[in-house]
Amino acid sequence: MPSHPRPTVRRRRLGAELKRLREKAGVRMEEAAERIGGDKPKISRQENGRQGVSKLEIEALLALYGVSDERLRTALTTLAREGRRKGWWAQYSDILTAGFQERLSIESDAARILAFQPMLVPGLLQTVEYATEVIRSVNKTATEEEIDSYVEVRKSRQEIFARESPPQYLCLLDEAVLRREVGGPAVMAAQLDKILEMNNPPKLTIQVVPFAQGWHAGADGPFNVYSYPDPMDLDVVNLEHLDGALYLEEDESVERYQLAFDELRAAALTSRQSMELISAVKREFVNRA
């Protein structure tokens, strides 16, 4: 299934609220369009988050919808302004696809991230050496300069955990991730050591689904569930595949993956048991290095 351009998190939030306010006020899209000197398709694009809204347009629409709550007006005006703000990843726009830039936007704004990975250590946890090997394997035609840029992106992504209010990160790894050798024993030992250092429940929790569990709820592949602090927000599921990524926002789909994550976590070792297993596997790599 192809990946389509998606609205940013902030634009989606703003659009959903504008639509709610318009419908609550009983205003037709044609009336809203006339108020801002646009047309019905423009209102549609703004409400589904695919087009930005200027400060003047926000003020005109809120007046039309009879919104007098100053806190709400300020919040929506701020969302409109932030929706136009470029993220740190804009400097890498020459090498990053639009889809991956949207992934970074979703990740950057999340208050909680649920991650399941059955194949590789997630980018948010990778060492430079591990990331370099993964990127070189996936992008076989990339130059060394391009690989270095991709690695810099991964390092920048990890700064999310150094923020004043970092997201809660719950990561489940299949045991295969620990044992699949990437870059040689020394690289793997260092990577597992980084995981041991980063684990810090409940803010950053890493657990392992052991081989002993057999077939499990994550057998279909890796996924991430992003949740946001504002009640206007919609949770988002990210599924990765060879041609890009697929995003799911429908309540039924999101709930299905949240349930799958809960089932996986119930099947996983506790955080302490997981660290003991990771330490044991790390020693195996150290002895081979």
C-alpha positions in Angstrom: 0.0 0.0 0.0 1.6 3.4 -1.0 2.4 6.0 1.5 0.6 9.4 1.0 1.7 12.8 2.1 0.2 13.5 5.5 -0.6 16.5 7.6 1.8 17.4 10.5 0.6 16.6 14.0 0.0 20.3 14.8 -2.0 20.9 11.6 -4.1 17.8 12.2 -4.9 19.0 15.7 -5.8 22.4 14.5 -7.9 21.2 11.6 -9.8 18.8 13.7 -10.7 21.5 16.2 -11.7 24.0 13.5 -14.0 21.4 12.0 -15.6 20.7 15.4 -16.1 24.4 16.0 -17.6 25.0 12.6 -20.0 22.1 12.9 -21.0 23.1 16.4 -21.8 26.6 15.1 -23.8 25.2 12.2 -21.7 27.0 9.6 -21.4 25.5 6.2 -18.0 25.1 4.5 -19.1 27.6 1.8 -19.8 30.2 4.4 -16.4 29.7 6.1 -14.6 29.8 2.8 -16.3 33.1 1.9 -15.3 34.6 5.2 -11.5 34.0 4.5 -11.7 34.8 0.8 -11.2 31.1 -0.2 -13.2 28.2 -1.5 -14.7 25.1 -0.1 -11.7 22.9 -1.1 -9.4 25.2 0.9 -11.5 24.8 4.0 -11.5 21.1 3.5 -7.7 21.0 3.2 -7.3 23.1 6.3 -9.7 20.9 8.3 -7.9 17.7 7.4 -4.6 19.3 8.2 -3.2 19.4 4.6 -3.0 23.2 4.4 -1.9 25.8 7.0 -4.1 28.5 8.4 -2.8 32.1 8.8 -3.3 34.2 11.9 -5.8 36.4 10.1 -7.8 33.4 8.8 -7.9 31.9 12.3 -9.2 35.1 13.8 -11.9 35.4 11.1 -13.0 31.8 11.4 -13.2 31.9 15.2 -15.2 35.1 15.0 -17.6 33.4 12.5 -17.9 30.4 14.8 -18.7 32.6 17.8 -15.7 31.4 19.8 -15.1 33.8 22.7 -13.0 31.6 25.0 -9.6 33.5 25.0 -7.7 30.4 26.2 -9.0 28.4 23.2 -8.4 31.2 20.8 -4.8 31.6 22.0 -4.2 27.8 21.9 -5.5 27.6 18.3 -3.5 30.6 17.2 -0.4 29.1 18.7 -1.0 25.8 16.9 -1.4 27.6 13.6 2.0 29.4 14.2 3.8 26.2 15.3 2.3 24.3 12.3 4.3 26.5 10.1 7.5 26.1 12.1 10.2 23.9 10.6 11.7 21.1 12.6 15.4 20.4 13.1 15.2 17.8 10.4 14.6 20.5 7.7 18.3 20.9 7.3 18.4 17.3 6.0 15.5 17.7 3.6 17.9 16.9 0.7 18.3 13.3 1.9 15.1 12.6 3.8 11.9 11.7 2.2 8.7 13.7 2.9 7.3 10.6 4.6 10.3 10.2 7.0 10.2 13.9 7.8 6.6 13.4 8.8 7.6 10.5 10.9 10.1 12.8 12.7 7.3 15.3 13.3 5.0 12.7 14.8 7.8 11.4 17.0 8.9 14.9 18.1 5.5 15.9 19.3 4.5 12.7 21.1 4.0 12.4 24.8 4.3 8.6 24.8 5.8 6.2 22.3 5.0 2.5 22.3 7.5 0.6 20.1 7.8 -3.0 19.1 10.7 -4.2 17.1 11.3 -7.9 16.1 14.3 -7.3 13.8 16.6 -4.5 14.7 17.4 -2.1 17.6 15.1 0.9 17.1 16.8 4.1 15.8 16.1 5.9 19.0 18.4 3.4 20.8 21.1 2.8 18.3 24.8 3.5 18.8 26.7 5.3 16.0 28.4 2.1 14.9 25.3 0.0 14.8 23.4 2.7 13.0 26.2 3.0 10.4 26.1 -0.7 9.7 22.3 -0.7 9.4 22.2 2.3 7.1 25.0 1.0 4.9 23.1 -2.3 4.5 19.8 -0.7 3.6 21.2 2.1 1.4 23.7 0.2 -0.7 24.3 3.0 -3.1 24.7 5.7 -0.5 28.0 7.6 -0.3 30.0 7.7 2.9 29.0 11.4 3.2 25.3 10.5 2.9 25.7 7.7 5.4 27.3 10.1 7.9 24.3 12.5 7.4 21.8 9.7 8.0 23.7 8.8 11.2 23.6 12.4 12.3 19.9 12.3 11.9 19.6 9.3 14.2 21.8 11.0 16.8 19.6 14.1 16.6 16.5 12.0 17.0 17.9 10.6 20.3 18.1 14.1 21.7 14.4 13.8 22.3 15.3 12.0 25.6 17.4 14.9 26.8 14.5 17.4 26.6 13.1 19.0 29.7 9.9 17.0 29.2 10.9 13.9 27.2 8.2 11.4 26.0 7.6 8.2 27.9 9.2 5.5 25.8 8.1 1.8 26.2 10.1 -0.4 23.9 9.6 -4.1 23.4 12.3 -6.1 21.6 12.1 -9.6 20.3 15.0 -11.7 21.6 16.2 -12.0 18.0 17.1 -8.3 18.1 19.7 -9.1 20.8 21.2 -12.0 19.0 21.1 -10.8 15.4 24.7 -9.8 14.8 25.1 -6.4 13.1 28.6 -5.1 12.5 30.4 -7.8 14.5 30.7 -8.9 18.1 32.3 -5.6 19.3 29.6 -3.5 17.8 26.9 -5.7 19.2 28.4 -5.6 22.7 28.6 -1.8 22.6 25.0 -1.6 21.4 23.7 -3.9 24.1 25.6 -1.9 26.7 23.9 1.3 25.4 20.5 -0.3 25.9 21.5 -1.3 29.5 22.5 2.3 30.2 19.4 3.9 28.6 16.8 1.7 30.4 15.3 3.8 33.1 11.7 2.7 34.0 9.1 4.1 34.0 10.3 7.0 31.7 12.3 4.8 29.4 11.5 1.1 29.7 12.9 -1.7 27.5 11.6 -5.2 27.8 12.4 -8.4 25.8 9.9 -10.9 24.4 11.9 -14.2 24.8 12.0 -17.0 22.3 10.2 -19.2 24.8 7.0 -17.3 24.1 6.9 -18.7 20.6 4.4 -17.2 18.1 3.2 -13.8 19.5 1.1 -10.8 18.8 4.0 -9.0 17.0 4.6 -11.7 14.5 3.4 -9.4 11.6 6.2 -7.0 12.1 7.4 -3.8 13.8 5.1 -0.9 14.8 5.0 2.2 16.8 2.0 3.9 18.6 2.3 7.6 19.3 0.1 9.3 21.9 -0.2 13.1 22.6 -1.0 15.1 25.7 -3.8 17.2 24.3 -7.4 15.8 24.2 -7.7 17.3 20.6 -5.0 14.9 19.5 -5.5 11.6 17.7 -3.2 8.7 18.4 -1.2 7.4 15.4 0.2 4.0 14.5 3.2 3.8 12.3 3.9 0.7 10.3 7.2 0.4 8.3 7.6 -1.5 5.0 10.1 -1.6 2.2 8.4 1.2 0.2 8.0 3.6 3.0 5.5 3.8 5.9 1.8 3.5 6.6 0.0 5.6 9.2 -3.2 4.5 10.9 -5.4 7.0 12.8 -8.8 5.3 12.9 -9.8 4.4 16.4 -10.4 0.8 15.6 -7.0 0.3 14.1 -5.2 2.2 16.8 -7.0 0.2 19.5 -6.0 -3.0 17.8 -2.3 -2.2 17.9 -2.5 -0.9 21.4 -4.1 -4.2 22.4 -1.3 -6.1 20.5 1.3 -4.0 22.4 -0.4 -4.9 25.7 -0.4 -8.6 24.8 3.3 -8.4 23.8 4.2 -6.6 27.1 2.4 -9.3 29.1 4.4 -11.9 27.2 7.7 -10.1 27.8 10.2 -10.5 30.6 10.1 -7.8 33.3 12.4 -4.9 32.8 14.9 -6.4 35.3 14.7 -9.9 33.8 15.2 -8.2 30.4 18.3 -6.4 31.5 19.7 -9.7 32.9 19.2 -11.4 29.6 20.7 -8.5 27.7 23.7 -8.5 30.0 24.1 -12.3 29.4 24.0 -11.9 25.6 26.4 -8.9 25.8 28.9 -11.1 27.6 28.7 -13.7 24.8 29.6 -11.0 22.3 32.4 -9.6 24.5 33.9 -13.1 24.7 33.9 -13.3 20.9 35.2 -9.8 20.2 
